[in-house]
Amino acid sequence: MVLQYKSKKGGRWKKYPGKDKIKGSVKNYYFRLLNENKTKVLAEKGSYSKVMKRFRQIEFFKRRK
């Protein structure tokens, strides 16, 4: 899965490098989650906590077998 972010003021979606490497707080950005091929959106544009919650749900069910 690929986590992307962009500024709330506008701009392009970029690959998320980590909390410590972006400028400012995560509250200033939108996030989204895509599959590896970047063809399907797994979590729509939203806050960091909302997107990470969806990420954890997907990982849990993927490994649940």
Buried (B, 14 or more C-beta within 10 A) or exposed (E): EBBBBBBEEEEEBEEBEEEEEBEEEBEEBBBBBBEEEEEEEBBEBBEBEBBBEBBEEBEEEEEEE
